[in-house]
């Protein structure tokens, strides 16, 4: 795979973005250049389609996030974290609004800064292709389309997380892991008695010769 190259111009002296944040920033910058309006739902759908296209080409997905399905289309907790990080870094501005007629909330993402991004040439090409094909679609149109992709159909049918291969979906361990994390938080491991582990190591060491002798006797009997 081609090495990452620097894309876009910088308006700050910070280090270039890499990984998932770079893919998000590159998509937003490319969309702005083409005059495309992007909200949270549209961003998620476009990134999902880019990841699916990358998988179909046999290259690692550019977003680096784990996708799950929701009633509103592909969903990723990690994507929300990336948005928050970019917002705190003053790279993007997320403007929330409420439709006075429907009551629907919308989070429109505005690119404030245009950071330097280290994005692989192949991933940049994929993102550009997805924007060219789907960038003018509305979020609702994109959601309807992504629900027709094989990974989404399988995930919805089995209530599992997305597998971009479109085969048998992988089990969604999220809820179980959350329960385990809550249990660990409420049941911290007890502190070891001072010297307890050292005493155990010393005792095991003293018994080493006896264990070796017993093992030799057993082997001779066989």
Secondary structure as the mmCIF struct_conf table of DSSP 4:
data_model
#
loop_
_struct_conf.conf_type_id
_struct_conf.id
_struct_conf.beg_label_comp_id
_struct_conf.beg_label_asym_id
_struct_conf.beg_label_seq_id
_struct_conf.end_label_comp_id
_struct_conf.end_label_asym_id
_struct_conf.end_label_seq_id
HELX_LH_PP_P HELX_LH_PP_P1 UNK A 2 UNK A 3
STRN STRN1 UNK A 4 UNK A 7
BEND BEND1 UNK A 8 UNK A 8
BEND BEND2 UNK A 11 UNK A 14
HELX_LH_PP_P HELX_LH_PP_P2 UNK A 15 UNK A 16
STRN STRN2 UNK A 17 UNK A 17
HELX_RH_AL_P HELX_RH_AL_P1 UNK A 19 UNK A 33
TURN_TY1_P TURN_TY1_P1 UNK A 34 UNK A 35
STRN STRN3 UNK A 39 UNK A 39
HELX_RH_AL_P HELX_RH_AL_P2 UNK A 40 UNK A 56
TURN_TY1_P TURN_TY1_P2 UNK A 57 UNK A 58
BEND BEND3 UNK A 59 UNK A 59
BEND BEND4 UNK A 62 UNK A 63
STRN STRN4 UNK A 68 UNK A 70
TURN_TY1_P TURN_TY1_P3 UNK A 71 UNK A 72
STRN STRN5 UNK A 73 UNK A 75
HELX_RH_AL_P HELX_RH_AL_P3 UNK A 77 UNK A 88
TURN_TY1_P TURN_TY1_P4 UNK A 89 UNK A 90
BEND BEND5 UNK A 91 UNK A 91
STRN STRN6 UNK A 92 UNK A 98
TURN_TY1_P TURN_TY1_P5 UNK A 100 UNK A 102
STRN STRN7 UNK A 105 UNK A 111
BEND BEND6 UNK A 113 UNK A 113
STRN STRN8 UNK A 117 UNK A 120
HELX_RH_AL_P HELX_RH_AL_P4 UNK A 121 UNK A 134
TURN_TY1_P TURN_TY1_P6 UNK A 135 UNK A 136
BEND BEND7 UNK A 137 UNK A 137
HELX_RH_AL_P HELX_RH_AL_P5 UNK A 139 UNK A 146
TURN_TY1_P TURN_TY1_P7 UNK A 147 UNK A 148
BEND BEND8 UNK A 149 UNK A 149
HELX_RH_AL_P HELX_RH_AL_P6 UNK A 150 UNK A 158
TURN_TY1_P TURN_TY1_P8 UNK A 159 UNK A 159
TURN_TY1_P TURN_TY1_P9 UNK A 164 UNK A 165
BEND BEND9 UNK A 167 UNK A 168
HELX_LH_PP_P HELX_LH_PP_P3 UNK A 169 UNK A 171
HELX_RH_AL_P HELX_RH_AL_P7 UNK A 174 UNK A 186
BEND BEND10 UNK A 187 UNK A 187
HELX_LH_PP_P HELX_LH_PP_P4 UNK A 188 UNK A 193
TURN_TY1_P TURN_TY1_P10 UNK A 194 UNK A 195
HELX_RH_AL_P HELX_RH_AL_P8 UNK A 196 UNK A 206
TURN_TY1_P TURN_TY1_P11 UNK A 207 UNK A 207
HELX_RH_AL_P HELX_RH_AL_P9 UNK A 208 UNK A 221
#
